[in-house]
């Protein structure tokens, strides 16, 4: 039984190490492929990270609002408080991500229209 309790943390560490190793190797191979194709990997990376702060900010605003509204509205919905909070947190998190997408698309459309003129 003691060997089993020792095996669990070792296997967890091995799994986390494997996932991190796979992510690093995949990223490196992707950058090498981009360089071979004549692309600039830093340019593509900058495009992906340009709206991460907005996405995180909206999530950090909308998820607590969802938890608060779930906590306030659980008696009227007839649900358990924890379940209602979780449902509203996911609902408002999704709304925040959808709002981020809409704002990104609007910003990109306006930027492209201004660059053409």
C-alpha contacts under 8 A as a table, 3 or more apart, distances in Angstrom:
res1	aa1	res2	aa2	distance
1	X	4	X	5.24
1	X	5	X	6.61
2	X	5	X	5.20
2	X	6	X	6.34
3	X	6	X	5.07
3	X	7	X	6.08
4	X	7	X	4.95
4	X	8	X	6.53
5	X	8	X	5.62
5	X	9	X	7.54
6	X	9	X	6.12
6	X	10	X	6.66
7	X	10	X	5.17
7	X	11	X	5.98
8	X	11	X	5.25
8	X	12	X	6.13
9	X	12	X	4.96
9	X	13	X	6.09
10	X	13	X	5.16
10	X	14	X	6.18
11	X	14	X	4.96
11	X	15	X	6.06
12	X	15	X	5.10
12	X	16	X	6.25
13	X	16	X	5.23
13	X	17	X	6.05
14	X	17	X	5.07
14	X	18	X	6.03
15	X	18	X	5.07
15	X	19	X	6.24
16	X	19	X	5.18
16	X	20	X	6.22
17	X	20	X	5.27
17	X	21	X	5.99
18	X	21	X	5.09
18	X	22	X	6.01
19	X	22	X	5.14
19	X	23	X	6.18
20	X	23	X	5.11
20	X	24	X	6.22
21	X	24	X	5.23
21	X	25	X	6.14
22	X	25	X	5.20
22	X	26	X	6.01
23	X	26	X	5.19
23	X	27	X	6.15
24	X	27	X	5.19
24	X	28	X	6.19
25	X	28	X	5.11
25	X	29	X	6.16
26	X	29	X	5.16
26	X	30	X	6.13
27	X	30	X	5.10
27	X	31	X	6.30
28	X	31	X	5.20
28	X	32	X	6.23
29	X	32	X	5.05
29	X	33	X	6.13
30	X	33	X	5.13
30	X	34	X	6.24
31	X	34	X	5.05
31	X	35	X	6.22
31	X	41	X	5.76
32	X	35	X	5.12
32	X	36	X	6.21
33	X	36	X	5.09
33	X	37	X	6.18
34	X	37	X	5.04
34	X	38	X	6.34
34	X	39	X	5.15
34	X	40	X	6.74
34	X	41	X	6.13
35	X	38	X	5.11
35	X	39	X	5.42
35	X	40	X	6.37
35	X	41	X	6.89
36	X	39	X	7.50
40	X	43	X	5.51
40	X	44	X	6.90
41	X	44	X	5.35
41	X	45	X	6.21
42	X	45	X	5.07
42	X	46	X	6.16
43	X	46	X	5.23
43	X	47	X	6.58
44	X	47	X	5.24
44	X	48	X	6.59
45	X	48	X	5.29
45	X	49	X	6.39
46	X	49	X	5.25
46	X	50	X	6.00
47	X	50	X	5.42
48	X	51	X	7.28
48	X	52	X	7.85
49	X	52	X	5.36
50	X	53	X	7.58
51	X	54	X	5.33
51	X	55	X	6.27
51	X	104	X	7.32
52	X	55	X	5.03
52	X	56	X	6.09
53	X	56	X	5.15
53	X	57	X	6.00
54	X	57	X	5.08
54	X	58	X	6.16
54	X	100	X	6.89
55	X	58	X	5.37
55	X	59	X	6.22
55	X	96	X	7.63
55	X	97	X	6.51
55	X	100	X	5.76
56	X	59	X	5.08
56	X	60	X	6.05
57	X	60	X	5.10
57	X	61	X	6.24
58	X	61	X	5.07
58	X	62	X	5.92
58	X	96	X	5.35
58	X	97	X	7.24
58	X	100	X	7.22
59	X	62	X	5.24
59	X	63	X	5.75
59	X	93	X	5.63
59	X	96	X	5.61
59	X	97	X	6.92
60	X	63	X	5.91
60	X	64	X	6.84
61	X	64	X	6.08
61	X	65	X	6.57
62	X	65	X	5.04
62	X	66	X	6.11
62	X	89	X	7.68
62	X	92	X	5.36
62	X	93	X	5.71
62	X	95	X	7.62
62	X	96	X	5.85
63	X	66	X	5.00
63	X	67	X	6.25
63	X	88	X	7.89
63	X	89	X	4.82
63	X	90	X	7.09
63	X	92	X	5.60
63	X	93	X	5.07
64	X	67	X	4.91
64	X	68	X	6.06
64	X	89	X	6.85
65	X	68	X	5.08
65	X	69	X	6.11
65	X	89	X	7.52
65	X	92	X	7.31
66	X	69	X	5.13
66	X	70	X	5.95
66	X	85	X	6.94
66	X	88	X	4.64
66	X	89	X	4.39
66	X	90	X	7.56
66	X	91	X	7.08
66	X	92	X	5.20
66	X	93	X	7.58
67	X	70	X	5.03
67	X	71	X	6.08
67	X	85	X	4.69
67	X	86	X	6.82
67	X	88	X	5.92
67	X	89	X	5.06
68	X	71	X	5.06
68	X	72	X	6.22
68	X	85	X	7.25
69	X	72	X	5.04
69	X	73	X	5.94
69	X	85	X	7.46
69	X	88	X	7.00
70	X	73	X	5.24
70	X	74	X	5.90
70	X	81	X	7.25
70	X	84	X	5.06
70	X	85	X	4.23
70	X	86	X	7.53
70	X	87	X	7.43
70	X	88	X	5.32
70	X	89	X	7.54
71	X	74	X	5.84
71	X	81	X	6.01
71	X	82	X	7.84
71	X	84	X	6.90
71	X	85	X	5.65
72	X	75	X	7.56
73	X	76	X	5.59
73	X	77	X	6.40
73	X	84	X	7.89
74	X	77	X	5.12
74	X	78	X	5.99
74	X	79	X	5.45
74	X	80	X	6.61
74	X	81	X	5.57
74	X	84	X	5.85
74	X	85	X	7.93
75	X	78	X	5.21
75	X	79	X	6.76
75	X	81	X	7.97
79	X	83	X	6.88
79	X	84	X	6.09
80	X	83	X	5.42
80	X	84	X	6.12
81	X	84	X	5.16
81	X	85	X	6.10
82	X	85	X	5.13
82	X	86	X	6.20
83	X	86	X	5.11
83	X	87	X	6.14
84	X	87	X	5.14
84	X	88	X	6.13
85	X	88	X	5.25
85	X	89	X	5.95
86	X	89	X	5.02
86	X	90	X	6.23
87	X	90	X	5.34
87	X	91	X	6.08
88	X	91	X	4.84
88	X	92	X	5.96
89	X	92	X	5.34
89	X	93	X	5.89
90	X	93	X	4.95
90	X	94	X	6.07
91	X	94	X	5.25
91	X	95	X	6.33
92	X	95	X	4.81
92	X	96	X	6.09
93	X	96	X	5.02
93	X	97	X	6.28
94	X	97	X	5.06
94	X	98	X	6.07
95	X	98	X	5.05
95	X	99	X	6.06
96	X	99	X	5.06
96	X	100	X	6.19
97	X	100	X	4.97
97	X	101	X	6.26
98	X	101	X	5.06
98	X	102	X	6.27
99	X	102	X	5.08
99	X	103	X	6.12
100	X	103	X	5.12
100	X	104	X	6.05
101	X	104	X	5.12
101	X	105	X	6.16
102	X	105	X	5.24
102	X	106	X	6.13
103	X	106	X	5.10
103	X	107	X	6.05
104	X	107	X	5.09
104	X	108	X	6.08
105	X	108	X	5.10
105	X	109	X	6.04
106	X	109	X	5.13
106	X	110	X	6.13
107	X	110	X	5.19
107	X	111	X	6.06
108	X	111	X	5.03
108	X	112	X	6.09
109	X	112	X	5.20
109	X	113	X	6.15
110	X	113	X	5.11
110	X	114	X	6.10
111	X	114	X	5.17
111	X	115	X	6.16
112	X	115	X	5.16
112	X	116	X	6.35
113	X	116	X	5.33
113	X	117	X	6.56
114	X	117	X	5.38
